[in-house]
Amino acid sequence: MHILLTGGTGLIGRALCRQWTQQGHQLTVWSRTPQRVAALCGAQVRGIGWLDEVGDQAVDAVINLAGAPIADRPWTRKRKALLWASRITLTEQLLAWLQQRQQKPRVLLSGSAVGWYGDGGERELSEDSPQITDDFGAQLCGAWEETAQRAEAMGIRVVLVRTGLVLAADGGFLARLLPPFRFGLGGPVGDGRQWMPWIHIADQIALIDFLLQQEQASGPYNACAPEPVRNADFARALGRVLHRPALLPAPAFLLRMAFGELAGLLLGGQRALPVRLQEAGFRFRFTDLDLALADLLGRH
């Protein structure tokens, strides 16, 4: 299978490249830095800077994961424009290229996030749940999904992966948490009651591969473990695995002062459940947070 990826040099993209290369698939990564693709994704992975470089070669599947990190810095007007362009504008460019191709891929699997729902409070959120709030994160995910779904008019199966907080040893938000927690300076964010829909990187990769192969799979899927936890419980679990206290909270008012509108993303949460994935027969390897963290951090 020839698979074209955007966002292939990111945390999830690199892991997908490793898995699919081992399975014998042909991989092409559309990147702003195509010269770095082989080093980041594997020597067998081709990097391209322009979609036209694909040429007339058939593409069987497109995996669209590109997007600037959403929680790295405050949401200034300039940052919001970058977040929008790196997701929606890029996806529009991808669709324009697909429209011109005589032979279309069978499937477009496009990224999204559980932030699509907004701050869900105590509600259990399945894929059938409506948007709860209309903050910038929800608007961004909503526009990203709506743009990707236009590919259905071309006869392409569209899968939307609403990813939670991906736990990985070599990057992502867990890597940013480790330094303060290892020094005993970690703790809950705000009151710690907000829900955290987490997922182990191994399950994230497995479910994307699963949805790619399931010909009947389409529409949104919550990519998060079946057992979401509250933020305070997550902090305690990470402290246990690292054998460190996790008692120092990050006060809400300080987060709002430091991050502005972005603080709402940190202080809110989603009690999201992978209902459609489980109904489709996908089985998670990691459903217990302590075991997932121990697996990643080498504390068995």
C-alpha positions in Angstrom: 0.0 0.0 0.0 1.3 3.5 -0.8 0.5 5.8 2.0 0.9 9.6 1.9 1.3 11.3 5.3 1.2 14.9 6.4 2.6 15.5 9.9 4.8 12.5 9.4 7.7 14.0 11.3 5.6 14.5 14.4 5.3 12.2 17.4 2.5 10.1 16.0 3.7 10.3 12.4 7.1 9.0 13.2 5.7 6.0 15.1 3.3 5.3 12.2 6.2 5.4 9.7 8.2 2.8 11.8 5.2 0.5 12.0 4.1 0.7 8.4 7.7 0.4 7.1 8.0 -2.8 9.0 4.8 -4.0 7.4 6.2 -3.3 4.0 4.1 -0.3 3.0 5.5 2.4 0.8 5.5 5.8 2.6 5.7 9.4 1.4 5.7 12.3 3.8 4.7 15.8 2.7 6.8 18.1 4.8 8.1 21.6 5.1 11.5 20.1 5.7 11.6 17.1 3.3 15.4 16.8 3.7 14.9 15.7 7.3 12.2 13.1 6.7 14.6 10.1 6.1 16.5 10.9 9.4 13.3 11.3 11.4 11.0 8.7 9.8 13.4 6.1 8.4 15.7 5.8 5.4 13.0 4.0 3.3 10.5 6.9 3.7 10.4 9.5 0.9 10.1 13.2 1.8 8.5 15.7 -0.5 8.1 19.4 -0.3 5.3 19.7 -2.9 2.4 17.4 -3.5 3.1 17.5 -7.3 6.2 15.5 -6.6 4.0 12.4 -6.1 3.5 12.5 -9.8 1.2 9.9 -11.4 2.0 7.2 -8.9 -1.1 5.8 -7.2 -1.8 6.7 -3.6 -3.9 4.2 -1.7 -4.4 6.2 1.6 -3.8 9.7 2.9 -3.1 10.2 6.6 -3.5 13.9 7.5 -2.0 14.7 10.9 -0.2 18.0 10.2 -0.8 20.9 12.7 1.3 23.2 14.8 1.3 22.3 18.6 -1.8 23.8 20.1 -0.6 24.2 23.8 3.0 25.4 23.3 2.3 29.1 23.7 -0.5 31.6 24.4 -3.1 32.0 21.7 -2.3 35.5 20.4 -3.9 36.5 17.1 -0.8 35.5 15.2 -0.6 32.1 17.0 -4.3 31.4 16.2 -3.7 32.2 12.5 -0.8 29.8 12.5 -2.8 27.0 14.2 -5.6 27.6 11.7 -3.4 27.6 8.6 -1.4 24.5 9.7 -4.6 22.5 9.9 -7.5 23.9 7.8 -5.5 25.7 5.1 -3.2 22.7 4.7 -6.1 20.3 4.5 -7.7 22.6 1.8 -4.5 22.4 -0.2 -4.6 18.6 0.2 -8.2 18.4 -1.1 -7.4 20.6 -4.1 -4.6 18.2 -5.0 -6.9 15.2 -4.5 -9.6 16.8 -6.7 -7.1 17.0 -9.6 -6.1 13.4 -9.4 -7.7 10.9 -11.8 -7.1 8.0 -9.4 -8.2 8.9 -5.9 -7.1 7.2 -2.7 -9.6 4.9 -1.0 -9.4 6.6 2.4 -8.5 9.9 4.0 -7.8 9.6 7.8 -7.6 13.1 9.2 -6.6 14.3 12.6 -8.8 16.0 15.1 -8.9 16.1 18.9 -11.3 15.6 21.8 -11.1 19.3 22.1 -13.8 19.2 19.4 -16.4 18.9 22.3 -15.1 21.9 24.2 -15.0 21.7 28.0 -17.3 18.8 28.7 -17.5 19.1 32.5 -18.9 15.9 34.0 -20.6 14.7 30.9 -19.6 11.4 29.3 -18.8 12.2 25.7 -19.3 9.7 22.9 -18.9 10.4 19.2 -22.7 11.1 19.1 -22.4 13.9 21.7 -22.8 17.5 20.5 -20.2 20.3 21.0 -20.6 21.6 24.6 -18.7 24.9 24.3 -17.6 27.0 21.4 -14.1 28.0 22.5 -11.3 28.4 20.0 -10.1 24.8 20.4 -13.6 23.5 19.5 -13.9 25.9 16.6 -10.5 24.8 15.3 -11.3 21.1 15.5 -14.7 21.6 14.0 -13.4 23.5 11.0 -10.6 20.9 10.5 -13.2 18.0 10.5 -15.6 19.8 8.2 -12.8 20.5 5.7 -11.6 16.9 5.7 -15.2 15.6 5.2 -15.4 17.4 1.8 -13.4 14.5 0.5 -16.5 12.3 0.7 -17.9 14.1 -2.3 -15.0 12.7 -4.3 -15.9 9.2 -3.2 -13.2 8.9 -0.6 -13.9 7.3 2.8 -13.1 9.8 5.5 -12.2 8.8 9.1 -11.8 11.5 11.8 -9.6 10.6 14.7 -10.4 12.7 17.8 -7.2 12.2 19.8 -6.8 12.7 23.5 -3.6 13.2 25.4 -1.0 10.9 23.9 1.4 9.4 26.4 4.9 8.7 24.9 8.3 8.4 26.3 10.0 10.4 23.6 7.8 13.5 23.2 4.4 15.0 23.6 3.0 16.5 26.8 4.3 13.8 29.0 7.9 14.8 28.2 7.1 18.4 29.2 5.7 17.2 32.6 8.6 14.9 33.5 11.2 17.6 34.6 9.1 19.2 37.3 7.6 15.9 38.5 11.1 14.3 38.7 12.1 17.2 41.0 9.1 16.8 43.2 7.5 20.0 41.9 4.5 18.4 40.0 0.9 18.4 41.0 -2.6 19.0 39.7 -3.7 21.9 37.4 -6.2 24.2 38.9 -8.6 22.2 41.2 -7.6 19.0 39.5 -11.1 17.8 38.9 -11.1 18.2 35.1 -11.1 15.0 33.1 -8.1 13.9 31.1 -8.8 11.5 28.1 -5.4 9.9 27.8 -4.0 7.2 25.4 -0.8 5.2 25.2 1.2 5.8 22.0 1.0 2.1 21.2 -2.8 2.1 21.2 -2.9 5.4 19.2 -0.8 3.8 16.4 -2.7 0.5 16.6 -6.1 2.2 16.3 -5.1 4.3 13.3 -3.8 1.2 11.6 -7.1 -0.6 12.6 -9.3 2.2 11.1 -7.2 2.3 8.0 -7.9 -1.4 7.4 -11.6 -1.4 8.3 -13.4 -0.6 5.0 -16.7 0.2 6.8 -15.0 2.7 9.2 -15.9 6.4 8.6 -16.7 9.5 10.6 -15.4 10.5 14.0 -13.7 8.1 16.5 -12.6 9.1 20.0 -8.9 8.0 20.3 -8.6 7.7 24.1 -8.4 4.9 26.6 -11.7 3.6 28.0 -10.9 4.9 31.5 -10.3 8.6 31.5 -9.0 10.1 34.8 -9.2 13.4 36.6 -6.2 15.7 36.4 -5.4 15.2 40.1 -5.5 11.4 39.7 -3.2 11.7 36.7 -0.7 13.8 38.8 -0.8 11.2 41.6 -0.3 8.3 39.2 2.7 10.0 37.6 4.1 10.8 41.0 3.8 7.1 42.0 5.6 5.8 38.9 8.4 8.3 39.5 8.4 7.8 43.3 8.0 11.5 43.8 5.3 13.6 45.6 2.8 15.3 43.3 1.3 17.9 45.7 2.1 21.3 44.2 -0.9 22.6 42.3 -0.7 25.1 39.4 -3.3 27.7 40.5 -5.9 28.6 38.0 -5.4 32.4 38.4 -1.7 32.1 37.6 -2.4 30.0 34.5 -4.9 32.6 33.3 -2.3 35.4 33.9 0.4 33.5 32.1 -1.5 31.9 29.2 -4.7 33.9 28.7 -7.3 32.2 26.6 -5.1 29.0 26.3 -5.6 28.5 30.1 -9.1 27.3 29.4 -7.7 24.3 27.5 -5.6 23.4 30.5 -8.3 24.0 33.1 -11.1 22.3 31.1 -11.3 18.7 30.0 -13.4 16.0 28.3 -14.7 12.7 29.8 -14.4 11.2 26.3 -15.1 7.5 25.7 -14.0 5.4 22.7 -17.5 4.1 22.1 -17.3 3.6 18.3 -13.8 2.1 18.4 -14.9 -0.6 20.9 -18.1 -1.2 19.0 -15.9 -1.8 15.9 -14.0 -4.4 17.8 -10.8 -2.6 18.6 -9.0 -3.8 21.8 -6.8 -1.5 23.8 -3.6 -2.8 25.2 -3.4 -0.2 28.0 -6.6 0.7 29.9 -4.9 1.3 33.3 -3.0 4.6 33.6 -0.5 3.3 36.2 0.5 0.4 33.9 0.7 2.7 30.9 3.0 5.1 32.6 5.1 2.3 34.0 5.5 0.8 30.5 6.6 4.1 29.1 8.9 5.2 31.9 10.5 1.8 32.6 9.3 1.4 36.2 7.8 -2.1 36.3 
